Amino acid sequence: MRKNIEREPDLIEFKVNYTLDGDLPLEKYFSSYNSTDALKAFAQSCVKYLAEKPISDLEMRCFTCAFANPEEQYLQQPAPIPLPDPIPEFDQNELDSPAIEFTEEPITELEITSLAGNDDTQEIVDAPEGVEEEIDIFAPPVTKSEKVDPRLKHAELVAEYSANVNNIQIENQKNLEEYKNLISKTNLRIKEILQRINVLEISEYFKWSDKWTDVPLPTYSSLVQ
């Protein structure tokens, strides 16, 4: 059975009538799927009239979106990086734990080789004459070490937590400033381009009726105030 294949929408021809610096009207034609995309294409063609250029891809996207659809939000405010869970208060009961703890150090391959070359039993030098003790040469040696003061360990955790929080707050502030700066630059560019370009009319061509139909012009009052 033949499968139904969805057909892509046809491109529509749009015409933009505008003036540049108050001169005679000009026309530009764009083929797009809707009027918003056509206005984005027109805005991109007007970037050459901006004083500051070139602009980054992100700045271009913000500018064309704001020009084509100024009533909608064209840039999402970045979500703040969440802070880590706070360090619990120091537990005084930890001070009652033993002052000495034992840690195991794995025996090295060199030590195994060295011990394996000797007899299975070794005589203890300080032991009484005639007394021998068997030693497992493969058992890892156990060494004794002093336990770290739990208050010092807790203070280190608190200091590390404070440093992490400070770095995250700095990063969040940086991201917020970049967002605000991009919004401000975009609005200024819209205001700058509108001082030179005046869009008189946007129309859409309907080929089955062979007519041009006007498309509502966007309003930029919220961006240029």
N, C-alpha and C positions, 0 to 999 in steps of 0.2 A: 504494500500500500504506500502511496506517495505521501511523504511527510509535508506538512504545511510549514513553509519557511517564512518567518516574519520579514516583512519588507521594511527597509530603512526609510525613514521619512524623507521626502524630497526637500532639496535646498530651496529656499525662497529668496528672491531678489529684493533687496532693500535699497532705498535711495535716501541719502542725507543731503538736504539743502542747508548751507551754512554760509556765513561771512567770516572773513579773516581780517582783523584790524579795521573793521567797518568798511571794507572794500565791497566790490560787486559780489553778488551771490555766486557760490560755487556748488558743484554737485559731486558726490562720491557714491559709488555703487558697491554693495557687498552682498555676497551670497551666504546666507546663514540659515539655521533651522528656526530661529526666532529673532525677534527684534532686539532682545538683550544681547545676544551674541553679535548682532550687527553693530550695536553701539559700542561693544567692547573692541571690535575691530576698528571702528572709527576712532575711538579714544587712543588706541595704540598708534594709529597713523598720525595723531596730533602730538605725540610725545616729543617730536623733533622741535616743536615750538616752545618747549619748556626751557628755562634758563639753565637748570641743572640737568646734565645728561653726560654719560649714559646712566641709567638707573638699573638696579638689580632686578632679577626675575620676580622676587617677592614684591618689591616696590611696584613693578609693572602690573602685577596681578591685582594689587590693592587699588592702584590708580584706575585701571580699566573697569574693575568691578564697581568702584565707587561712582565712576562716571555713568556707567550703564544702568545701575540700579541704586541710586543714592539713598533711598529710603530703607534699604536693608543693610544689616550688619555684614561688612565684607571681611572682617578679621576677628577671630575669636580671641578673647583675653586668655593668656596662658594660665593653666591651672597651677597653683603653687605646689612645689615639691613637699610632700608630707614630712613632718618632723618624726624622728625615731621615738620610740617609747621611752619615757624618762627612767632614770636609774632609781631603783627602790632605795629607801632609806637604809642606812647601815644597821645591821642586826647585831645588837650587843651580845647576843648569845654566841656569836662567832669567837668572841674573846675567850670563852671557856673551853674551846677545842684544844687538843694537845699542842704543845709548842714545837714538837718534832714530828716530821713526816718522813716517810721513806719513799725514795724514787728508784726505779729500776733502770739501769743502763744496759742496752743490748751488747752482748759480747761481739767483738769484731772477728772477721774471718781470719785475720792474722793471729789473733790470740788463740783461736780454735786450732789452727795449724801448729802453733808452737806447743800448745798443751797436748795435742794428739801425738806428738813425737816422744813424749815421756811415757813412763809406765802408767798403768791404770791406777796405781796407788802411789801416794807421795808421803814421805816421812815429814812430820811436823818437827821443825828445828827445836822449838821450845818444849816439845812434849817430852814426857819421861822416856828414858831409854827402853826400847823394846815395844813402845806403844805406837801404833800406826793408825791413821785415819783415812778412809776412802773419800775422795773428792770427785764430784761429778764435773768433769771439765767442760761439759756443754751447758751447765746451768749458768744463766747470766748473773754477773755479780750484782749485789745489792749495796747501794751506798746510802749513807745517811746525810741528810741536808736539813738546814734550819728552815722552818716554815716562814713564809712571808707574812708580815703583820697584816691581818685582814683590813685594818683601817687604811693602810697605805694602798692596798689593792683596790679598795672601794674609792679612795681619793683619785687614783689613776683612771678608774672607769668614769667617774664624774667629770674629770678634766677632758677625757676623750669625748664624752657626750656633749659637753659644752662647745668643744671645737667643731664637732659635726653640725650642731645646731647653728652655730655662727656661720659656717660655710654655706649651709642650706639657705639661711636667711639672706645672705649676700647674693646667692644665685637667684633666689626668688625676686629680690629687689632689682637685680640686673635685667631679668626677663620682663618684669613689669615696666621698667623704664624704656626698654627697647620697643615694647608694644605701644606705649603712649607716644613715643617719638615717631613711630611709623604712622600712627593715626594722624598725628599733627602734620607730618610731612605730606601725607596723602591729601588732607584737606586743603593745605596751602597750594598744592599743585592743581587741584580742581579749581580753586579760586583763581590761580594764575592763568589757567587755560581758558576759563570763562571770560576773562578780561580781553582776550584776543579773539576767541571763537564764539560766535553766536549761532546756535543751531536753530534754523528757522522752521524746518519741517523734516519729519521722518515719514516715509511712506513705504508701503508693502505692495508688491506687484502680484496680482491674481491672474495667472495666465489663462484660466478658463473663461474669465470675463474680460480679459485684456484691459484691466483697470488698475490704477494706483490708488490705494486707500491709506489715508493718514493713520499714523500710529501715535498714541499719546506721548507727548514730550515729558521727559523726567524733570523733576524740580529739585534744585540743589540748595534750597534755603537752609536745610539742616546742616550742610557742610560748610557753607561760606559765611555763616554768622560770625 
